[in-house]
Amino acid sequence: MSKPIHVAVGVIENDAKEILLAKRHAHLHQGGKWEFPGGKVESGESTSQALIRELKEEVDLNVSSTTPMMEIQHDYGDKKVLLDIHWVKDFSGVAHGVEGQMVQWVAKADLASFEFPAANQAIVDKILATA
C-alpha cells in the first residue's frame, strides 16, 4: 500500500474576503482544474513551514502565519493524497503565478462555478459554510 503524498494547502483570504485560486498546468495530475495553492511537505518540515515555502515559490506571497483548517485524505486511484489545509490571512505581496500558472482572486460565493479536483470539494464546502 503506497503512503499518501502529504500536501500543505493554503486557503488564502485577502482583505476583500476573496480566495486565491491557481489553475493547474495541463500536463500535471488533475491538470486544467483550479486548486488552492500549496505543495508537498518535505521531510522535517511542519505543514505551516511547507506552506510558507510553497506559497513563496508558487505565488510569490510572504506568509507570516497559517491556521489549521481541516485535513482530507483522498484516493484518486493512481495517487493518494493527504491534504493538510490551513487558512492564510496574514501575508504580504502581490500574488502571481511564478511558474506561469493562472491565478485569480475569487469571491467565496463564486467558488462553486470553478472546476476543482475531487479532493478539494470538501474545502469549498467548508469555505462556503464559513462565508
C-alpha angles and dihedrals in degrees: 000000000000119000115245118254108251108227127185109215126192125210095197114197123188129204090270088059091247122142123228116235129185127201116231116235112255094245094056128090106281087010121185093029126110121249144176107259122255140096150211120327107234124219111283095017126116116227090253093051091049092048093049090051095044095048090052091049096043108034104009096242122147104221119198099186144348133211122214112248108169146318127236130188114200134176114208091182094244094047139021122213137190106204112202102193124199133181112239115198101138107075144114134209135060115283117236135154103266090184093048094264122139115254127189138179108229132191110243091240090058096053092092091066094062125086112238133178109270093254091061097060092086089053091053090048091051093049091050090049090056096042 
